């Protein structure tokens, strides 16, 4: 791909993940890091020095920068709405990290304003771009797995133990449901990427004793429009763990952070499985997906095409998380349509 006419990026939210994204943007060869903004001067200075970017003391100052074509919003969940709306009104294209916002109404408004201002809205739900999920999509689409009946996934980590009282990860308003917005929202997007729209969820979230004010674990049964079933789950108290198993009539495909994708074919015993060598481990796969995001963003801005992961995808993943929370609260199944129409 040509590296001519790279896009200029302004970064809003300069924590660990903002820095990871900036590195990925530069590695794509299709973007420049032009400027940055965060509330704390120390964060701005550190980021600006690392990436040779302009240190903007205010959001409005950054949005007035003519060298910035698009903003990368990696700020706290609770200010995504404010930052996205302000950026769109300033005519900046947007890469917005998950969750889009804290409410369905705000997410819908972000989509509406971006359409009104004719700016591209690109959502940072990158799991579908990972090599393991690209190959899973190929296996499903080609029929190599046969008729898929269920997909079982879990994504856990220990933020509920180590993030600390000052972190918004422990704030039940900013980050409700514990692992939901940190981890399992990725699983929701991947489930729809692989299997189509989710119609309904039945969920339970639990507080089992972790020190944060959020819940510690969540599990949910998904019902798809195809009739297929799915399960997503996660813990806030676990060492990093990720598995995603797709069970089909011809073969089962197991994805994991611990090994390459493993396939078990029909007629073979449980111990007779083979590994698929992707040349990318879990972290390298993530880094590749991050770079691909900025290739996609560049293409959307320069050619006018829609991003692969658009505002609608972000909205639906958020809706699944909101449905999980409501299902847990009211102890009933909740349809995605109910969430999209009423929240």
N, C-alpha and C positions, 0 to 999 in steps of 0.2 A: 504493500500500500504506500502511496505517495506520502511523504512527510511535509509536502508543501502546505502553506497556509494553516499552520497549527492554531488551535484555539487558545486564547488567554483565559486563565482560571483565577477566580478569587475564592479563597477558602474562608468559610464562616464556621467557627468551632475548631479549635486547634489542639485537641487532645491527641492521645495515642492514635486513634483511628483516622483523624484528619491527616496526620503525618504519613500513615500507611498509604492513604489515598493519594497524597501528593507525590509520593515516591512512585506509585503505580502510574499516575498520570504522566510523569516524566519518562518512565520506561516505555510508555506507549509510543513515544516519539511524535505524538500528535497534539501535544498540549504544552503550554508554558505555565509555570506558577508565577502569576503577576502580582498578587496581593493577598493580604490576610487580615482578618478581624476576629477578635475575641474580647470579652469583657476585661480580662486581666492583661495589663501591660507586659508582665513577665512572659506570658504565653505568646503574645504577639512578637516580642523581641526574639524569643527562641526560635519560633517558626520562621520569621523573616530572615534571620541570620542563616538558618539551615538551608533554606531554599532560595536565598537571594531575592526575596520578594519584598514588595512595598508594605510597610507597617501602617495600616490604616487605624486611626484612633476611634473611628465611628463606623457604623454600618452604612450610613448615608455617604460618607467619604468613599468607602469601597465601591458602592453602587454607582458613584459618579465617575469612576475610573474608566476612561474610554478604551483602555487596553484590555479590559476584562469582557470577554464574550459570555462567559457562563460562571455561575457560582457553584461551589461544592458545599452543601449545607450538612455539616456533621456536628451541629450544636446539640444541646440538650433537647429531649423530646418535646418538652413543654413550650419551646420557642420555635419549633419547626414552622408552625403556621405563620407567625409574625415574620420570620426571615424569608419564607417562601413567597408570601404575598408582596412584601416590600421589594424583593428581587424581581418578581414578575412585573410589577408596576414600573420598575426601572428599566425594563426591556432586556433583562439578563435571562439567558437560558439557565436551566436548573438541574443539577444532580442533587437529589434529596435522599438522605439516608433514611432507613426504616426506623421506627414506624413513621409514616408520612406525617401524622399528627396524633393527638390524643383522642380525637373524636371523629366520627364519620362525617358530621356536618362540616368540620374544618377541612377534612381531606377533600370533600366534594368541592368546597370553595376554592381550594388550591387548584384543582383541576380546571374549574370554571375560569378563574382569573388567568391562568396560563393560556387557555384557549382564546380568551378575549384579547390578551396582549400579544398573541401569536409567538409565544416562546415555547421551546421544547421543555417538557417535564420528564426527567429521567430518574427512575427510582433505584436506589442502591440495594436491591435484593439480589445479591450476586450468586446465590447458590446454583441457580439453574444454569449458570455459565461454567460451572466447574466441570472439568473433563469427565468425572465419574457420572455426573448427571446428563451430560451430553451423550455418553455412550448408553446410559440407561434409556434415554429417549429413543435412541436408534434401535435398541433391542426390542423395546415395546412396539414401536411403529412398524418394524419389519416382521413382527410376529414370532421372533425367536423365543420369546418367553411363553407363547401361547396366550390363552385367555387368562388375564390377570384377575384374581379374585380379591386380593387384599395386599395392602402395603403397610408395613409396620415401621415406625421411625421413632428415634429418640435423640435428643441433642441436649447435653447437660454440661454444667460447669460449676465452679465454686464461687461465683460472685456473691452469693448469699452469705458466704463466710468471710471473704477477704476484701470486699469493696470498701467497707467502712462506713461509719455513721455520717461522714461528710459527703459521701457519694450519693448521687441521685438514683443509682441502682438500688438503693435501699429505701427509696421514697415510694410509698404505695400509690401516690397520686401520679407522680412522674412515670413510674414503672410498675403498673398494677400486675398482679398475678405472678410475680417473681420471674421465672424463666420465660414468660410469654413473649415480651417485647425484646428481650435480649437474645433468645435462642429460637424458640419454636415458631416465630413468625416466618423465619426462613423456611421451615418445614412446610408451612401452609402454602407458601408461594410455589415451592417445588412440587407439592402434591397436585396443585392445579396445572402446573406446567406439564406434568407427566400424564395426568389422568382426566383432566377437564374440571368443570365447575363442581364445587362442593355445594350441596343443597342444605345440609343440616348437620349440627354437631350436638353431641351429648358429652358433657365434661365434668371433671372434678378437679379442684385445686385444693391443696392442703398446706397447713402450717404444722410442721412436725418438730419445730424447736430451734430453728436457726436464729441467729441474733438480729437479722434485719426485720423491718416492719412489713415487708412483703411476704407473700406466700412462698413456700419452699419447693413445691412441686406441682406439676399440672399434667393431666392426661385427658385425651379427648378421642372419641370415636367420630369419624367423618362418614357421612353418606353422600356419595357422588351421584350426579345425574345419570351416569351409566349403570347404576345399581351396585357398583363396586364399594367396598368398605376400606377405610384407612384408619390408622391410629397415629397420632402424634403425641409425644410426651417429652418431659424434660424436668431436670432437677436443678436447683440453685445451690446444692450442697455437695456436689460430686466432683471428683477429678474430671477433667475434660473427657467427654465420651460422646461419640457419634456413631450411630448405625442406622441404616435404611435398607430394609429387606422388601423386595418385590416378589410375590409368590404367584407363579403362573402355571398353567396346565402342562407346559413343556419343560419349564426350568424355573429355578429360583435364582435371583440375583441379589447378592448381599454387598452393600457399600459400607465402608467403615473408615474411621480415622486410624485404625490400627493396621490395616493391610490393603493391598490392591483389591479392586472389585473381584468377587468370587462368585462363580456360577456353578450351580448343581443341576445337572440335566436329568430329565425323566429316565427312570430305569436304573439310575446309579444309586449306590448306597450313600448314606449321609457323609461318610468320610471320603467319598470319591468326588471331589470337586476340583475345579481348575481356576487359576487366577488369570485375570486379564491385565497385562502390563501396560499401563498408561504413560509411563515415564514421568508421572507427576504424583508425588505423595500429597498428603492432605494440605499442608501449608503451601507447597508449590502450586497446587491446584487452585488454592484461594488467590494467590498472587497473580496467576494467569488470568483468573476471572476478573480481578480488579483491573488489570491492564485492558482487558477486552471491554470493560465498561466504558473506558475513555475512548477507545476506538469507535464504539457505538455512538457515544455522545458526539464525537467529532463528525461522524457521518450524518447524524441527525441534523446537526447545525449547518453543515456545509451543503448537504443535498436536499434537506427538507423532509426526509423520510421520518417515520415515527420510530422512537426508540424501541428496542426489544422489550424492555421492562418499563411500561408506561404508568401513568397515574392510575389507570383502571386496575392494573395489577397490584399496585400499592394499596389501593382502596379495598380490593377484595381480600388481600392478606390481612389488613387491619380488621376488616369485618369478621373474619374467622376468629381473630383474637378477641374481639368484642363479644362475639357469640359464645366463646368459651367462658368468659367472665360472667355473662348473664346466665348461662346454663348452670354454672357453679352456684351462683347466687340464688337462683330460683328452683334449682334441682329439677330441671326439665330439659327436654330437647329444644333447641333454638334454631330456626331457619336463618340462613344468610339473608334472604329476602326481608325478613322481619327487621334485622339489624340495618340493612341498607335503606329501608323505607321509613323507619321510625327514629333512628338516632340522629 
